[in-house]
Amino acid sequence: MSAANAPLISVKHPLPWQHYNLSTMGEEVRLWLDANLIEMIIAIAAGTLIYLALRVARRQLRRLKNRPGDEHSFATVIGRTFTRTTHLFMILVSARLVAGYADPPALLLTTIRFLFTVVAVFQVAIWVREFILALIERRTGENGHAETLSNAMGIIRILVTVALFAIATVVVLDNLGVNVTGLVAGLGIGGIAIGLAAQGIFSDLFAALSIIFDKPFRRGETIQYDQTIATVERIGLKSTRLRALTGEKKIISNTNLLQKEISSFQELDHRRIALPFGVIYQTPSEVLETLPALLEEIVNAHGGRFVRSGITAYGASSIDFECLFDVYEPDFAHVAKTRHRIAVEILKRFADEKIEFAYPTQTSFTAAPDGRMIYPYPDLDGAYVTSIKSD
């Protein structure tokens, strides 16, 4: 047979029991029972006690798993893992521990060892699978991400199960004397081909898992990416759905979203408000000096925390001021109301103090007949009269 037509699985050496026939096996069993009856009874009793002890231990671990108020502790993960122990595994553990005491025939001892190896490999796969899934749920459930986990748990369970049981199958076949080199190579090539074909899907899937474990945001949070501010409605396996402040629905792939700079407003305990305004140039310097203290009084009396205030620039028609203050409230609607109250109070106090807000103005000057700049209106004494000569 050519190398191209070689089977993926081949037997390296004959199995131990292939040397036996039924007559030989029956004779060995009869002679063993005649010579070791007492030892066999003791071994069965000891195996039964071991099995019962394993059942009691599993029952205690189940209580650890179901302990109220401690759903996300590491002890609960351990309890959940080992409660998946099967009865067949406990029976074979008991048989394997006492098999050598009664000096059984080689075929029986080989069979017990073989069955124990097969069942133990798959039992370890079940334990590891349950341990991984429990750790994932513990990791995501501690901080209220159970709703996000439900979207991805199905695919995670499938991926973990397929990977672990494929490894377990290869290990069992290898213990059976099967040459699994070709099988492993075939699985590797097939996995690479599937990975390349579904590269985009797997990229978004692993991005979704990254969102679940790293927790940059969660459902219900308001976030900003690029120029978009939106609330997260659902985190899927391929895309995340958001609701923009303007009402439209935004859908973006998980990979694309994680590549952006994301700002979250969820844990924002305060917002800083900048309130710019301008006063006229005719405002006395003494009043300008007292303005910061007046603004601080207004801000602190109406729910804000004053930061600073002062002149920022000399404008074309105003002396520009800025008032900075913090509002310690995450709800932006409350922040907007506080800003409104402070702005209205500033307007009232400025009116009481005869402080005038500036607005765009322009003053024109006219040249007298002798070339001097004069105000464009005749003075009261009649010294100058503006004449406009038209062509």
Salt bridges, closest charged atoms under 4 A:
GLU27 OE2 - ARG30 NH2 2.65
ASP34 OD2 - ARG30 NH1 3.47
ASP70 OD2 - ARG67 NH2 2.83
GLU130 OE2 - ARG80 NE 2.65
GLU130 OE1 - ARG84 NE 3.60
GLU130 OE1 - ARG129 NH1 3.71
GLU137 OE1 - ARG80 NH1 2.72
GLU142 OE2 - ARG138 NH2 3.82
ASP174 OD1 - LYS12 NZ 3.45
ASP204 OD2 - LYS238 NZ 2.63
ASP226 OD2 - LYS260 NZ 2.84
GLU233 OE2 - ARG243 NE 3.03
GLU248 OE2 - LYS250 NZ 3.92
ASP269 OD1 - HIS270 ND1 2.82
GLU297 OE2 - ARG349 NH1 3.52
ASP326 OD1 - ARG272 NE 2.79
GLU345 OE1 - HIS302 NE2 3.79
ASP370 OD2 - ARG372 NE 2.62
